[in-house]
Amino acid sequence: MNRSSLIRALLAFFVLAASTYVVLTARPQLGLDLRGGTQIVLEAKDSPTVKATKETTDKATQVLHRRIDALGVSEPNVTRQGDNRIIVELPGVQDPREAAKVIGKTAQLTFHEVLDQVAAKPAKPAAGEVYLPSDTGQGFLRLAKPAMTGELVSGAEGVLDPQQVAQGWFVEMKFKGDGGKIWANITGKAACQPVNTPQRLIAIVLDNEIISAPQVDPNGGNQLCNLGISGGTTTISGSFAEADAKDLAALISGGALPVPVEVIDQRTVGPSLGQDAIQASALAAIIGLALTALFIVIVYRLVGLMAVVGLVGYAGMSYAALTALGATLTLPGLAGFVLAIGMAVDANVLVFERAREDYTSGRTDGLRRSLRSGFQNALSAIADSNITTLLAAGLLFFLAAGPVRGFGVTLSIGVLASMLSALVVTRVLAEFLVSRGFVLRHPGLSGIAGHGRVRTWLEQRRPSLMKHSRRWLLITAVAIVVAVAGVAVRGLNLGIEFTGGRLLEVSTAQRITPDQARAAVAEAGYPSAVVQASGTDDITVRTGTISDDEAEKIRESISRIGGGTELVRNESIGPSLGEELRNKGLIALGIALLAQLLYLAARFRWTFGAGAVLALVQNVAIVVGVFAWTGKPIDGIFLAAILTIIGYTVNDSVVVFDRIRETRNARSTDNLGSIIDTAIVNVLPRTINTGISTLFILSALLFLGGDSLADFALALLLGILVGTYSSNLTAAPLLLELERRYPAPPPRPKRPQVDRDAQPDRGAVV
């Protein structure tokens, strides 16, 4: 074993050992879409006195964390996103209404002396006077300026006195600093006033609403006059229910938000959806991997078997990297994890096909040298194809939001792990295997000692594909026109992520039809809601922006005719956020196209880039057109699929172009059309084998991955099928037509090198 092989073997052993340790000892962090719960996105707004900045948002994040801790939610997660947004994750919380009310309140707590009670609020109150509706609902209380704010309250707790259960729950407060003295002072003044008069009250105001106006010691006469309530504690009574007392205590304990916040996005996922998604994705991954492994072993025999071992290593490396980095595994992330298997297969197929070529043509001597040559010759195409996919994944991470970012993270990790798996782990195993005496005596078992059936069939027939280049381009043009017509005629069914609104999905105990559900929702007061069936027993309702209470009203209307309902998901996105996500999606697509074009311009001549871009446009247009004609939703998951398709299409085109350039350099005097035909024949087995391997995985996701992943898998299936056509019969024909019209300039003749040590020719004497 030479030095480079030894280094690769040690690296493979270290990576696999470390991955195995992490897999066995660590646990990944699951997103709420997999474990169930509620996610609320808040946006900090400017107040009249304070601007929403990074610093004030950080303070608001701390306040919200204290409030949620007081609510008793297990393992909550409160983080700042950007300069003015806060993401609150509440695992296990299925009814977000109460939580949203508590965490969204500004909670400006103040304590006031009551000056009087009036029947109506004056049109022009005197300076310094505050009129607020009484907590009893009778008239208004005229209040003095705040005597104390909530900043002097150290904590609060909802309490039920076992000796006075009939009086209900109350809130016990503790003061800090001078709070106890101030409270004793204002209660001492109130205790000097006649019993049962407004001046005997202390108004406790939360966000300009009187939550309680207790009378100071109504049964004690004037015993507390000028003394007040001392000891640094007090209670707020008011016959609270348990939930109200605990919510109020959470608001008081958390303190006041430095700036007001607005709920712009809210998602609730039922626990069954997360468990079903995990099981469905795991089943799809197992079946997809099994079918892919079987296919690879059948086609590439022993080296294929080593590639399968490498795929298992890829799965372990990806899982370990996700866990070690603390990345949150989301539903789209699971899809990215499974999809990256196709990238790992692609790298192996590229290597094995090149090794077959070198062995069959006699350019290398022996199996091991052919395999090494295959790795060396395929490295350029592998690097190019993975870089284009990483570009798309990176754009998802930086430009997308929500679960789609999780897809970008998982896909990026998967691509890097697939390269490490193919170029290190599989190489070490395959080189070791083909060096064994048994394999050397029976080279046919290796899997690289001869071409496969597809390549043999193509070699025998040698199709002249570029003879009909304009026919292929005409088919492309027709396909694009039909796709665009779908968008023009049917329009795009934009999801609420791009339009804003509410999406409610419930599972009914008894099966009901969409018409029955539609009638029930209309009777509840929402006749314009879009009601559809989802799965076997699920009903989805899509409306404009409505409140949590209105969403609950819709759910109850379906529950009455469905014998009860179970929440599957409840999503609410504000119109401003929907517009932002839509704009970000368009920007991501535009930058993706530009990034791929710039990369191709750097790697190839502009004519190559134009061909790849047309293939890309065709691929994206057809997928969008199919979704438009069928009315399927265009949402964030679809955006992830489209950006992945862009990476896959350019990946496929780059492999074809790499071979065209290589063949052209070797046969510079041949006709370009025949060069392209030869290049396509050489790479088509790789395209077909990689496509079939990936189709196994995506088909498993389509049929077994559940409704959440079905549309995602369908978009990618269409993208791969169209991409296989477009990279060979759209990009290549356009390249040929452009090269005929704009031929590459001939290479500059090399300047003859002067031998400076030679003596000048001074002539001869005859």
Salt bridges, closest charged atoms under 4 A:
GLU43 OE1 - LYS45 NZ 2.76
GLU43 OE2 - ARG85 NE 3.07
ASP46 OD2 - LYS51 NZ 3.39
ASP58 OD1 - ARG80 NE 2.66
ASP69 OD2 - HIS65 ND1 3.37
GLU75 OE1 - ARG35 NH1 3.59
ASP95 OD2 - ARG97 NH2 2.88
GLU98 OE2 - LYS101 NZ 3.86
GLU129 OE2 - ARG142 NH1 2.74
GLU242 OE2 - LYS246 NZ 2.96
GLU262 OE1 - LYS45 NZ 3.46
ASP265 OD2 - ARG267 NE 3.25
ASP346 OD1 - ARG686 NH2 2.76
GLU353 OE2 - ARG356 NH1 3.37
GLU357 OE1 - ARG363 NH2 3.95
GLU357 OE2 - ARG455 NH1 3.39
GLU357 OE2 - ARG659 NH1 2.86
ASP358 OD1 - ARG363 NH2 2.81
ASP384 OD2 - ARG603 NH2 2.80
GLU431 OE1 - ARG8 NH2 3.80
GLU431 OE2 - ARG372 NE 3.79
GLU431 OE2 - ARG427 NE 2.88
GLU459 OE2 - ARG455 NE 2.85
GLU459 OE1 - ARG462 NH2 2.49
GLU497 OE2 - ARG267 NH2 3.58
GLU505 OE1 - ARG569 NE 2.61
ASP515 OD1 - ARG518 NH1 2.58
ASP537 OD1 - ARG511 NE 3.29
ASP548 OD1 - ARG502 NH2 2.92
ASP549 OD1 - ARG97 NH1 3.55
GLU552 OE2 - ARG555 NH2 2.71
GLU571 OE1 - ARG267 NH1 3.61
GLU571 OE2 - ARG569 NH1 3.46
GLU580 OE1 - ARG85 NH2 2.35
GLU580 OE2 - LYS584 NZ 3.59
ASP652 OD1 - ARG686 NH1 2.43
ASP658 OD1 - ARG661 NH2 2.80
GLU662 OE2 - ARG354 NH2 2.81
ASP670 OD2 - ARG667 NE 2.68
ASP711 OD1 - LYS632 NZ 3.42
GLU737 OE1 - ARG470 NE 3.35
GLU737 OE2 - ARG740 NH1 3.20
GLU739 OE2 - ARG605 NH1 2.71
GLU739 OE1 - ARG664 NH2 3.42
